[in-house]
Structures are given as structure tokens and as C-alpha cells.
Amino acid sequence: MKKQSVRNATIILGVLGALGAGGCGDSVTNVSVASDGAKAIAIKVAPDRSSPASLAGYEAVARATGFARYMPATTHAYMGIYDGKGFVDEVRKSALLKMAEDQLGGGLIPENPDFELNIEENPQLQMVAALLAEEIFVGVGNGAPGQVANMVAFNESYSRQSVKIAMKTLEATLSGEEEFEGVGFPLLLRGLLSDPKGGIGIVEKAQMPPVTFGFKVSDGDLRGQLYEMAAQGIGAMLEGLGPDGEGFAEAVNVERGGSKFTGIKIKGEELVASMPPDMKEGMAQFMDAATVTRLMKMLESKNLVVAIGVHESYLVAFMGSSADDLQIAPSPAESLLSRPEAAFIKPFTGKRLVSLVTMSEELQESSKGASIFGGLAAGVKEGLAETDTFGDSQDLEVLLGLITEQESAILDLHRHTPGGSVTFMEDGLKIEIFGGAEQPSLNLDTVRTYSELGAQDDVLLFANWVNDAAYKDKVLEYIETLGETVYLAAKRVSSMELPEGVIPFDATEAEGILGMFDEQILPHFLELWTGVRDDLVAGLGDERAVIMDLKGALPTVPGLPQLLADEGKAPRVAVLAPARDKERLQSSWKNTEKAINGIIKIVGDMTGENIPMQRPMSSEKNDLKTWFFPFPFQTDDFVLNVSADEKNVYASTSKSYVQSLAASLEKVEAEPGKKGAYFHLDLTVLNDYLSGWIKLLEEEKGAIFGEGSPDAEDLMQILPIAKQVVSALSELKGISSHTRNEGGTLRTSVHFRTGN
């Protein structure tokens, strides 16, 4: 046996072990089989657990979803992609792609006489196209939730250990050690292996779920060629690892659902026995003998099975720890389609499907332990607790622990339900999502009072949602703790006596700046934060809306041709929120104004310049009061402002736009059915806007640039291309999304609307 083969196989199993490869054994019977001209060999065949069952009303779903009908009911996640050729053909028919092809020609592909893109004359490309043309699928079975949980635990451990290594490195530097031998991969490996929360114990108990993937190839001859190529690859792998029955690999042939699968099994126990002594000696450099022994036992329990076969018109591949896990559902009623996360599919069986995704609740819930900054914070806290080099760090450790706790409390609010999605062609492209990850940041049960604003003519963009107050408060507390922690850490580092070059800035200077910040700026900063964190948040209601149109006037900038100032249009944007408590809103402004005045005074004292606080101007129309800071070239339709009436608060780029929106809200009442989070982008409005600009520039080029000017000539060169682009983009009509609760189920509908 070649050492290289052993090493390669060890790497394979070691990686799989680290990812959670399971150690299940095969329940097998020895038989003798000859397959398609191959020599007859003694192989192990796992029993087929198939049993007849009726379709039980799954006929339409089974026909529409392809191989999903053959995936066993133990499947935790599945994705199918359908009619790839048809979808690509639809895209190639689009005016946008035709324009790109006309403009770019063959420029995207380098000139190469050996390269031939013509599929009809390229056998290799024909095979690739055949694999992608009809249906692609992948499914993950038993053990997937535990596998994800193990990966999350391992990643958390990696984050903690990486931070602790960085701190030990800094500690060694501060102690005057010229070379710290424990730095780098050896220390990281030791930390991972010894970590009770994510070390070798995770690898030992992990289990790799079975993965089944493949392609639909209706052409029998081509399907046979593809299978033969895959089978030859399996055979080459077997020969490379050692003759069958003599090394640590053996041939595996099984029958499932009347179809034969052939493959290879790498046996962990025999692999470990075949390892050269120097490999184990190399491991001993990074870990103690007991750990090496544990790793070897872990590898012994890990097997890898890779198999391929043909089931009806599908080329099917499998990878897992046991051939027993390779299963073909005996009927649709006993397949993935019977699981709760697949219940949503039936109404869409008559659609032109593009993709199907299902995911179990257990698999989704298994990822909840993944943190954002929690792992890093835990690593810093543990590192500080293990050393006195950084002085008394109890206050910092408390904050680091609080980050982990607050983050965990936020993540615990993210719950999951069985779900999936279906994508199909209908008036463009539609995506319907059912269940899945709940969105605790949103209140989906409160009526949206701004919903009718999105129905107005000429609205380019409209987004409307209601925040969940409890979730918002938790996030703000978390952000506050993060900021406090970073600031305290910066102060601690700046006060330490650090060797030159350890940090990329002057520590003495940084300490002086932070001291000045503490004494002079921090009180104003806290005042500003109080105005925003407490008063502003409390004063505003939970609903939000963002609305944009393209009907605003251009600013009267010097040099702008008068015709453009009169006829040109610019975007107008407004953000809306309910005015829940006007007294708190007034208090917010007072605190904010006081804080800004204080900071400006400090800056003025430091620079020796008098910087007066700008006073906002105000105007009032009916019950709507508007505040804005004057600046040159502004108009009523182009000025940054904040406005408020008895019911709402507005922030906008246009005072006149706010007045129009306020008047509209006075005329409409919220419909009880308008709930959830809504987004819409009307691309027909954008197309009309761009077309209007093109027409204006084309018809009035002389008045804008001057007759015969070079700028006008340059414009005439560009306009034909611009017109072609706008014409092509006109096929895209809009994008919309609506997330809501529907019959107790979380639902999201997305629509990419197209049309000629």
C-alpha cells in the first residue's frame, strides 16, 4: 500500500470527521454480482426496505416535482431546479440580453482556436448541457440537524480559540518574549481539541447525513455515457486506494427501488491500521498521546460510501457513511412529499416550476446557536480571565458576558417552522415562501396605516412595515453594550505601556484624546444618545414607510441651463413614522440640540474659530410644521427637512412632497387587511422617467448646450445607445414583496414582473 494513498484517504476521512462524518455500520449480505461488463466480485448489498404503497393523492405533486417523489421521508432538506434549458431560452429571448449580445458580440469570450462554444458540435458541452437542461436535485437526510448543530458548536469554539490565541500572542509580546512558540496552528489545534464545548467530543459524536444528488437526462444513450464516465471514476478511485479486498477500500453494489448502484466504501478501521507510523508521530507534535488515541478511534468509526446509479431517467449520486442510508422511496406517499414542510406544494403543481426548496423545522432550529459577536466576546472574556497581564479587567469581563447574554436573548426570538419555497414562471418570475425562519423584528399582525400611499400614481418605490417594539428594545440594548465595550477596551489599551509597534497608533496621544473625550465630549455624546435612544424611540410609533417618486424639481444650481431647471425632474424621498408622544419628540430635539451645541463649542475652542450653531428655519401649512436648514440653491421641492403634524413625523428631501403626502393621509383610512411587510419597485415609472429625459435632451439639445456645441454632438452619439438600453429595460415592469401571517403560517410572496 502506498503511503500517499493512505494519506489521501486519511485526509478524506479526517475532513469528514471534522465536518461530522457518522460512524454507522452497514447491514449487509455478501453476494456475487457482475455489472455491465465489469468482473464479478464479492460485494456487500444492503437490503432494500421498499414496500408497495399507493399514490394516495400525490399524483399531481409527484409529476410536478420530479425526483422529490423518490427521496425518502427522512429527508430534512431538498432542492430541485427544473427546466434549466427552458429558463435559459426565456432569458435569451429578452430584449436586454439581445441588446447585450449585440453590443458585446463575442467580446466576452477570448479568441481561442481550441475553444468551441457551439454545443451542437461539442460533445463535452452537450453532456454538460444535458445535465443542466432538465432537472437538478440535491437532498440531505438523517442526521442533518445534528450535523448543523455540531458545525455551529465547532465554529463557536474556533472563534473563541482564535481570539484567545491573539491575546496570548499579545501577552507574550508584552512580557518581552522575542519568540512565542505556542503561537499559531499548534496552539489553535490544542485549544480546539481540549475545548469541552466544541473540541474532539464534537467530532466523535457527529454524524454526516446522507447526501443524494443528481440530474434528469431523458436521452437514454447520453445518460448511459454519463453513467459509464462516473463508474470509471469510481473504479479509478478504488484502484488508487488499493485492490478491492486488500486495502482499506472495497467495492459496494446495492439495489434500491429496482435500480442498481455501484460505488466504493472507505473503511475507517482498516485505514487507521494502514497508517504509516510517521503520521501518528507527526500528530504527537501537536497533541498528547491520549488525544492521538482518541482521534484514531474516531477515525476508525468513520466510513465513507460513494455510489452512483441510474433510477428511471435520473443519474443519481450518493455520499454518506453507510450504504443503508441510500434509499429510494417506494411511493410518493412515503417520500419527502409526505413531510409537513412539503404540504405547500400542491396548489402549484400546474405552474411552470423553476425551483422547489423544502427544509425541516429541526434542521432550521439546529442553527440557532450561531452567534454574531458572542463567540468573539466569549473568547476575549476567557482570555482575560486566564492572565493578569492586562490588569484588573473585571468591568470589561462583565460587559463581554453581557454581550453574549443579550445576543443569545435576541437569537432565541428567531424561531422556525417547517417550510420551503417554490419558484415558477408566471407574468415574469414568482417566488412563494412558506414557513421557515420567523421574523421577530416585524409585527405582522398590526394594520399598516400608510399602505394606501403606495397605491398613488407615479410612485417609484414604496416600503411599509411595522417594527416589533420588544425586539427593537433588545437590539438597542445590545448595540449600547457593544459600544460601551469597545470604548472601555480602547481606554484600557491606551493606558497600557505597550512596546513600540504593537499597535498602529501612538498610545500616549490616544490616551490624551480619550481623556479629553471623557471630560468634554462624552457628556454631550451621552446626552445625544439619550435624545435618540430614549425620547425619539419612545416618541415615534412602530410603523415605518419609505416612499419615492421622480417628480421633484431640480435645484437652481448656477450654470444649470434654465430649460433643465424648468423641465427636468429629480427624485423625491420621504420616510414616515407615527407621532406617538409629541412631548418625548420635543424632548428628543431639545437634548439633541443641546448636545450638538456643546460639541460645536468644544470644536470651536480647539480650532480657535467661532462656529455658530445653525438655527433651522420653519414653515407651517395647515397642521403641518416643517423645519429645515437653509442652503444655497434650495427650492420647496429640493430641501432636506423634518416635518410633523398631529399624527405623523416625516423626514424628506422635499417640503412640497411631504405636504402632498400629509394631504393624502388625511383622505384615506387604513384597510384592516393591509398587514405585514410590503415592498414595491415600479420600474415602469423609472422607464418613463428615463424616456422623458432622453426626449428632452434630444429635442432641446440646442437650447440646453448651444447650437452646434461639441457637448450636443457628443450627446447625439450617446443617445441611441441610451434609448436602446431604456427600451430593453422596459421589459422589467417591477419587483414586489409581501411578508405576512396567513392562516397561522409565515408567508412571503416575491414577484419579478415582466412583459413586452
Buried (B, 14 or more C-beta within 10 A) or exposed (E): BEEEBBBBBBEBBBEBBBBBBBBBEBEBEEEEBEBEEEEEBEBBBBEBEBEEEEEEEBEBBBEBBBBBBBBBBBBBBBBBBBBBEBBBEBEEEBBBBEBBEEEEEEEEEEEEEEEEEEEEEBEEBBBEBBBBBBBBBBBBBBBBBBBBBBBBBBBBBBBBBBBBBBBBBBBBBBEEEEEBEBBEEBBBBBBBBBBEEBBBBBBBEBBBBBBBBBBBBEBEEBBBBBBEEBBEEBBEBBEBBBEBEEBBBBBBBBBBBEBBBBBBBBBBBBBBEBBEEEEBEEBEEBBEEEBBEBBBBBBBBBBBBBBBBBBBBBBBBBBBBBBBBBBBBBBBBBBBBBBEBBBBBBEBBEBBBBBBBBBBBBBBBBBBBBBEBBBBBBBBBBBBEEBEBBEEBEEBBEBBEBBBBBBEEBBEBBBBBBBBBBBBBEEBBBBBBBBBBBBBBBBBEBBBBBBBBBEBEEBBBBBBBBBBEEBBEBBBBBEBBBEBBEBBBBBBBBBBEBEEEEBEEEBEEBBEBBEEBEEBBEEBBEBBBBBBBBBBBBBBBBBBBBBBBBBBBBBEEEEBBEEBBEBBBBBBBBBBBBBBBEEBBEBBBEBBBBBBEBBBBBEBEEEEEEEEEEEEEEBEBEEBEBBBEEEEEBBBBBBEBBBBBEBBBBBBBBBBBBBBBBEBBEEBEBEEEBBBBBBBBBBBBBBBBBBBBBEBBBEBBEBBBEEEEEEBEEBEEEBEEBBBBBBBBBBBBBBBBBBBBBEEBBBBBBBBBBEE
